Amino acid sequence: MVQGHTDSVGGVNNQALSKARAKATLDYLGKKLPGVDISVAGFGPKKPAADNKSDEGRATNRRAVVLIG
């Protein structure tokens, strides 16, 4: 599974952006791993990896996570 995440800036577009980020990662992986079944999910700002109060924290939260297993 590929999970897309965003920072807390951007409001209502975050959900769509996080899903688009996950889909872009899926598209890349699909080219490298043909035939592998991969799903995507967009979480927007709901699961931050860092504090959204700093530029560094927001940058950390704009990410795609690949779960294997």
N, C-alpha and C positions, 0 to 999 in steps of 0.2 A: 504494500500500500504506500502511496505517496500522499503526504499531508502537506497542504499549503497553509502558511501563516502570514499575518501582517502585523504591523505595529498598530497603536491605537489611534493614529492620525488618519483621517480620510472618511470617517463615518460610514454611511450606508454602502459605499463602494468596496469596503474591506472584504466582505464575504465573496463577492465576485472576483476581486483581485486575488484572494487566497486560492480560490479554485483554479483560476487561470494560471497561477504560479505552479500549482500541483500538476495541471495538465501539461504545461511546458516541460516540466521535468519528466512526466510520463512519455511525452513525445520523444524526448532525447533518449530515455532508457529503452523505449520501444525499438529504436533504430539499432541500439547496441545489443539488445537482448530479444531478438525476434522470437515469438512464440511463447514468451513468458506472460502470464496473466497478471496484470497490475491494475489495481483500482486507485481512485483518487478521492480525496476529501478536502474541503476547504473549511478551515476553522476561524478565519478572520483573526481578530485580536483576542479570542477567547482563551488561548493557551500560551501566554507569553513565556519566553525563555529568560527574559531580562526585564528590568524596570523600564517603563515607557517614559520616564521623566528626563532621560538624557538622550543625546544624539546617538551615542554608542549603544544604549539599550534598545532604542527603536531600530537601529540597524541590525542588531542581533535578532530581533523579533521578525524581521522580514526574511523568511526562510522557507525552504521545502525540506521535509524530513522523509526519508525513505525507511520504512519498516520492513524487515525481512523476517519471515518465519512462518 
